[in-house]
Structures are given as C-alpha cells and as structure tokens.
Amino acid sequence: MIMKNCTLIIIFFFGLSSADAKLKNGYEKDIHFLRDRLEKFNAHLSSDTNLPAIHKRNIKDGMKELEALQSYYAMTEQLLQRFKMISPNLYNRIDSITDAKGGPTDVYVKFIPREETLVMAGGLTYMAQSTDDKGVCFSEYGKQTVSVKIWIFSKALHALAHELGHIYYQVPNLESYIDFYKHVYRPYSTEANHLGHAPYDRSGVSAMSFEKEFRKDYIHYLKSNHRMRVADNSSSKDADNRLATVSVGGLLKALR
C-alpha cells in the first residue's frame, strides 16, 4: 500500500441505498468504444485499397490490441461470475458496500496479464481520498469508486478475495484508516509485502478473513460439483463440462 498527499492507497496481495453500489467489470466503460473503433478499422481496411503499407500495418496492430482487450473484458466477466457462483456471500457484501455516510461505492475489477503490471504483486487495489470529503474515495473511474487489478494466474480468484477484504474494511472507514496508514507505514521504509498487514491493521485482518472464507467456499464448491458429477449418469464428456473448476488458463485459451 502506498499513500500520497491526495491520499492514494494501494494494497498488494502476495502468495442508497447500498443497492446502487456494484462490483463491476473494469473494462466495461471501454468496451463499447473499443467495439465501435474495431468496426471502423475493419471498414477502413476493406474500403480503401490504396492505403500505404505502414498505415495498414498500424491499423492491423490496433485491431489486434482491441481484440485482446475484448478478450480480457470477456475473461473478467466470466471470472467475476465464477467468483459470485463460488462465494455469493463475499460477492454480495462488496456489491452493496457503502462509505461512512452510507453512499454507494462501485468496485471496478480488471484481470490483466502479469507483464502489464508495474508492481510484482498478484493483486492491487487503488483508491484515493476525495479532497472535498475525507470519508469518500475515488479512483480513475471517478468519485465513489475503487479500482482493483488482478494478475491472470492460477490463484486469481483467491487474490481477488484478498483485495476485496481490504476494500470491505477501508471504504466505510477511509478517513480513520488513512490516519492509521500514515502513522504506521513510513514512505520508502516499509517492505512492499508488509503494506496493509502490520499488527493491528484491521484492513489486513479483513483481507485475510475474506481469503480464508473464499478458500472454504471454493472447497465446498468443488466437492458439491464432484457429487453432482458422480450422481449423473450422462456421458463423461458432458459431466466434465459441468464440473466447473476455476481455471484461468482454460478461460484464456477458450477466448483466443
């Protein structure tokens, strides 16, 4: 976790009415724009046969980038739904989270390639303290929002649960937690894997509690699906399809 004057909080993972608050796909604000742009690229390439080679190459490179982002959007959507299926209680607690004044706070999640992260951590949570209201957070998505980025790796949903635990404590306790953070975590002198997890750091306690609860839910989910598989007399191929395990690599492969 890192803080600046504005006060930016970054949490690392190693190893209304509240009904208006939502756990959202971080790519959703871009996806409609990206799809429109991709269609224009396709139309431009097919209609103008006299484009210089370098322009065609730039357009094709842009199309590949947009297609990749659409794949990450689809993957994030599937993984969020999988998280909800495995641990609906944790999902709903974040989906209805409010700040200290009862205002809704949206949590935007992106699953991203490891090489695109600036910090070597499986999960990062970004939020800053609003300048006009110290009890309200904001991120790159605007006021009353939190941003979460999770590596695409085998423990992605466990990392997400950990980050959501930090958020669950920090959003309604933002002002007091920032005071605690400034006192405990000295700039440039705290180990990265210690940030957010000092003794008596309730955000860290919440993160570990969420992660522990998700592990239990995950084990129960796998056992329940296994029992369904054994009880089903259909073909082994169909049964394998119904046994939904959390395989990020499999999701990525399916989207290619």
N, C-alpha and C positions, 0 to 999 in steps of 0.2 A: 504494500500500500504506500502511495506517495501523496504528499499534500503540497499544494502551493497556496499563495495568498487567497486565491479565489475560492477556494479550498477544494482542490481536486483529490478525490480518494481513488486509489487503485488497489484492488485486492488481488493477491496471487493465490493460485492453487497449485501445489506441488504434490507428486505422488498421485357527493355521492352519498356520494354513495360510492362505496367501495366497488360496486358492480361495474363502474366505469373504468377502473384500473384493469390492465390486461398484460399478460405475458405474451409478447409478440415476436414475430419473425423480424429480425433486424434488417433483412433485405427487402421487406415489403414496400417501403417507401420508394425504393429504386426500381422495383421490378416492372411496373407499368411503363415507366420512362425507357427502361432498357429494352423492353419488347418492341416498343414503337421505333426505337432507334435501330434495332436489328432489322425490322421490316424495311425501313428506309435504306439501309445498307444493301439489302438484297435487291430492292427495286433499282437502286442506283447502278449496281453492278450489271444487272440484266438489261437495262435500258441504254446505257452509254457504253458502246463497244470501243470507243476511241480514247478511253481513259489511259493516261500514262501508266506504265507498269508499276511505278513506285506508288501511285495513288491506289491502284488495285491491291497492291500488297498491304498498304496501310489499312484499307477497308477490311480486307480479309483478316488481318491481325486483330482489328477492333471487333469483328464478328466473333472470333474465337474467344476473346476476353468476355464479351457479353454472354456468349453461350455458357462459359464456365460459371459466371455469376448466377445465371438462371439455374444451373445445376446446384450451386450452393444454396440458393433460395429453396429449391425443392428438397434438398437434403435437410436443411434446417427445419422446414415444415414437418418432414417425416419424423425427425428426431424429437421435436417438441411434442408431437402427438404420441410418440412412443413413451416419452417421459411421463406424460399425462396418464397413459394406459398403465404404466408400471406403478406410479406413485401419485394417484389423484389427489391425495390429501396435501402433499407438498405443492403440487401444481396449483391447487385452488387457493392455498394460503398466499402465494405470490400473485396469482391472478386477481386477487381482491385486496392487495396491500394498499395502505393509506399512510400519509405522512402524519406529523404530530397534530395537525389541525383537522385531520380526517379527509384531506384532499387525496384523490386518486393519483397513483403513480404508475406509469407504464414502464414495463421492463422489456427492453429490446435485446434479443439474443441472436448472435451470429456464430455459426460453426465455420471455422476458417482453417486453411492449410497452415501447418506449423511454420513453414518458411515465410509466411506473411506477417508473423508477429515480431515485434521489436524486443520483447522480453521473453526469455525462455521459461514460460510458465504455462501449465495446461489450461488455466482459466484466468481471465482478468475482468474485473468489474470497475467501470468508470462512473463516477458521479462527482459533481461539484456542488458547493453550497451557493444558493442564489444570493446575489448581492442585496436584493431588496427584501428578502425573507430568509433568515438563517435556518429556519426549520424546513425549508423546501429545497430539493435537489434539482439539478439539471444535468444534461449530457449533450452530446452532439445532436440528439433527437429533439431537444428543446426542454422547456421547463417541465418539472414534474415527470422526469424520465430518468431511467438508469440504462446504461449500456453494458452488455456482457458479451465477451468474445471467448469462445472455447475452441481449443485445438480439435482437429479431426483426428482422433486416435481411439484406441480400444476402450479407454476409460472416460470417454467424452461426457456421458450422462452422469457419471459419478462426479466429474469436475463441475458440471452444471449444478448438481445438487449442492455442492460445497459453496459455490458462488451465490446461489440463491439463499443459502443460510446467512451469509454476510448481509445480503440485501434485506432479509427479513428483520434483522435487528437494526440495521443502520437507518433505513428510511424513516421509521417512526421516531428514531432517537438521534437524528442527524446532528443537531446543534450540540448536545452533550457529548456525543461520540467524537466530534471533531475536536472539542476541547481535550478530551482524553487522549486522542491520537497525537495532537501537538505536544502534549506533555510527555508521552511515553516514547514515541518514535522520532528520534532525532535525525534531521536530514544528513544523508551521506555517512551515517554511522551505524545504521541498522541493517543487519543481514536481510536480503530480499525474502528468504523463506521464513523470516521471523515476523514480517509485517502482517498485522492483523491477528497475530497469535501470541501476543505477550500474555503473561499471567494476568488474570482478571480482565482480559479483553473479552467482553461479552459478545462482540461480533464474531470472534474466533470460536467461542463456545457454541454459538448458534450455527456456524458453518459446519463444525464437526458433528453437531446433533443432526443437521439435515443430511449430511453424508451418511451417517450411521443408519438413519431411518430409511434412506434410499436403498442401502445395501440389503436391509431386511426385506423391503418391498420387492427388490429385484429377485432375491432368492425365492420368495413366495410366488412371484410371477412365473419364474422358470418351473418351479415344482407344479404349479397349477396347470401350466400348459403341457407339461410332461404327462400328467394324469389324464388330460384330455386326449393326448396322443395315443396313450396305451389303450384307453377305452374305445377309441374309434376303430371301426373295422374297415375303413376305407383303405385305398392303396397307400403304400408307404410314401409315395411321392406327394400325394395330397396332404398326408399327415405332416410331412416335413415342412410343407408350405405353411401349415397352420401353427407350427412351433415357432413362434416369433421371438427370437433372441435378439439382443442388442448387438448388432454387427455393423459398425460404422463403415468398415471396409466394404461389406456387402452392399450397403446402400450406395456408396460412392460408385462401385462397379456397375450397379444397376442403372445409374443415372448417366453413364458415359455413352 
